[in-house]
Amino acid sequence: MRSIMHCSAVLLSTLAIGLCGCGKGAKNPASQAASKPSDPPPNHVVAMVNATPLTWGEMDKRAMGYLKDEVDTNHLIIPSNRLDEAKEYFRRRAINAFVFKTVLTDEAIKQKIKISDMDRQDSLRGLANSLKVRNWTTNDFFHKGPLGEASMRREFEDGMIIDKLLKLNVRTPMRLDDKELTQAIEVIGATNDLKRAKLETIRKQLLAGANFEDVAHNISEDPSALKGGDVGEFGRGKMVKQFEDAAFSQKVGAIGPIVETIYGYHIIKVTAHTPAQAATASTPAIPETVRASHILIKRVPVDRKRISDSILRTKYNAAVQKYYSELKAQAKIECYLYKDMTF
């Protein structure tokens, strides 16, 4: 379970993704119409959680870091006439991140949570895994992060504390019920049955004279749909066994029965079949080949581990949100900059 959910707190508190961006006061920059306030001095307090203040300077540094990260990493394009609007959005996002981090770190202090060397190494491994989607190393995280190296390292320390808090109070007590797994597998099975039934209906249309290439182009979930389902000429050993066996056994031009492979459900139409030719004194042997087109409807794989991980991830995210909401209800949270923000 730890490999699924580890290091979420580090990234949440540092990059303000997930929970940090979902406060009621955080709106999409494209839909927000707040007017730009005059910039107060850096030490002006804009929000307070319990006894911890957030200054304008700290908030703006974080907000502009988020904006820069979105532009540099996610290639966000902001029209010049909407830059002030975008800045307001990221300032609100920074306030949400501050509230999230402060509420949880205050609770960690109450529970006297400490970080061990093992915790630190575990967090670094989890961080490295989480950063693969950016093609970043942990060194990149500290040096390229939106807040600058010193702040990123402090954020990482706070993130480890939060992660351990969530581990002790949310993750460790969590269990996966066998009934939940069984029900999820049954739902997937029913979904796949519907997919196969859909392809059976399509096959009947083909047998009734529908154009194979047109149907493949409109229905197939394989890249070959762009070519009317044509996968080209191939010999034995080039395709998955079920597909290959069906293709080499079908008559040219026939609409074959539905074939199931690891990719899903296929209807195959062989468009050419070239028999093998033995070698002669002057020519080498030519292997048997077929040319085929197909229509694919992908099936949902029944992978118990992946299904278990997905259920646990969903349960964990909901449990973290619930735990955070309970802690927020006990905290004194004030936002002086944006009176409409609620927590």
TABELVEN-V138785 format. One record per backbone hydrogen bond with DSSP energy under -1.0 kcal/mol. CO is the residue of the C=O (numbers start at 1). NH is the residue of the N-H. E is the energy in kcal/mol with one decimal. If there is no record, write none. Layout:
co->{CO CO}
nh->{NH NH}
e->{E E}
This chain:
co->{1 2 5 7 8 9 10 11 12 17 18 19 23 28 41 42 44 46 46 47 48 49 52 54 54 55 56 57 58 59 60 61 62 63 64 65 66 67 68 69 70 79 80 82 83 84 85 86 87 88 89 90 91 92 93 94 95 96 97 98 99 100 101 102 103 104 105 106 107 108 109 116 117 118 119 120 121 122 123 124 125 126 127 129 131 131 132 137 138 139 140 145 148 149 150 151 152 153 154 155 156 157 158 159 160 161 162 163 164 165 166 166 167 171 177 178 179 180 181 182 183 184 185 186 187 188 189 190 191 192 193 194 195 196 197 198 199 200 201 202 203 204 205 206 211 212 213 214 215 216 222 223 224 224 225 227 229 232 234 235 240 241 242 243 244 246 251 259 264 265 266 267 268 269 270 272 274 277 283 286 289 290 291 291 292 293 295 296 297 301 303 304 305 306 307 308 309 310 311 312 313 314 315 316 317 318 319 320 321 322 323 324 325 328 332 334 338}
nh->{5 6 8 11 12 13 14 15 16 20 21 22 26 31 44 57 56 336 337 54 334 52 49 46 47 59 60 61 62 63 64 65 66 67 68 69 70 71 72 73 76 82 83 86 87 88 89 90 91 92 93 94 95 96 97 98 99 100 101 102 103 104 105 106 107 108 109 110 111 113 112 120 121 122 123 124 125 126 127 128 129 130 131 132 134 136 135 141 142 143 144 148 152 153 154 155 156 157 158 159 160 161 162 163 164 165 166 167 168 169 170 171 172 174 181 182 183 184 185 186 187 188 189 190 191 192 193 194 195 196 197 198 199 200 201 202 203 204 205 206 207 208 210 209 215 216 217 218 219 220 225 226 227 229 228 230 294 292 290 238 244 245 246 247 248 250 254 266 261 297 259 295 256 293 253 291 289 286 280 277 274 234 271 272 231 269 267 221 265 303 307 308 309 310 311 312 313 314 315 316 317 318 319 320 321 322 323 324 325 326 327 328 329 331 50 48 341}
e->{-1.6 -2.2 -1.2 -2.0 -2.8 -2.8 -1.4 -2.6 -1.1 -1.4 -1.2 -1.6 -1.9 -1.8 -2.0 -2.8 -2.7 -2.3 -1.6 -2.7 -2.9 -2.8 -2.6 -3.1 -1.4 -2.7 -3.1 -2.1 -2.0 -2.9 -2.8 -1.7 -2.5 -2.4 -2.5 -2.4 -2.4 -2.1 -3.2 -2.8 -2.3 -2.3 -1.0 -2.1 -2.4 -2.0 -1.9 -2.3 -2.0 -2.2 -2.1 -2.1 -2.0 -2.3 -2.2 -2.4 -2.4 -2.6 -2.7 -2.7 -2.6 -1.8 -2.7 -2.5 -1.4 -2.2 -2.2 -1.9 -2.0 -2.3 -1.3 -2.2 -2.3 -2.5 -2.6 -2.3 -2.1 -2.4 -2.8 -2.4 -2.0 -2.2 -1.7 -1.1 -1.5 -1.9 -1.0 -1.9 -1.7 -2.1 -3.7 -1.1 -2.7 -2.4 -1.8 -2.7 -2.2 -1.9 -2.4 -2.7 -2.1 -1.7 -2.4 -2.8 -2.2 -2.2 -2.7 -2.2 -2.4 -2.2 -2.5 -2.7 -3.1 -1.3 -1.7 -2.5 -2.5 -2.2 -2.3 -2.2 -2.1 -2.2 -2.5 -2.4 -2.3 -2.6 -2.1 -1.9 -1.9 -2.5 -2.4 -2.3 -1.8 -2.1 -1.9 -1.8 -2.5 -1.9 -1.6 -2.1 -2.6 -1.4 -2.5 -1.4 -2.3 -2.9 -2.3 -1.8 -2.7 -1.3 -2.5 -1.7 -1.9 -2.7 -1.8 -1.2 -2.0 -1.5 -2.2 -1.1 -2.7 -3.2 -1.8 -2.6 -2.6 -1.2 -1.8 -2.9 -2.7 -2.4 -2.5 -1.9 -2.4 -2.6 -3.4 -2.8 -2.4 -2.7 -2.6 -3.1 -2.7 -2.7 -2.7 -1.6 -2.7 -2.8 -1.7 -2.8 -2.8 -1.3 -2.7 -2.6 -2.8 -2.3 -2.4 -2.6 -2.5 -2.2 -2.6 -2.9 -2.6 -2.0 -2.4 -2.8 -2.1 -2.2 -2.7 -2.9 -2.3 -2.2 -2.0 -2.7 -1.9 -1.1 -3.3 -2.8 -1.4}
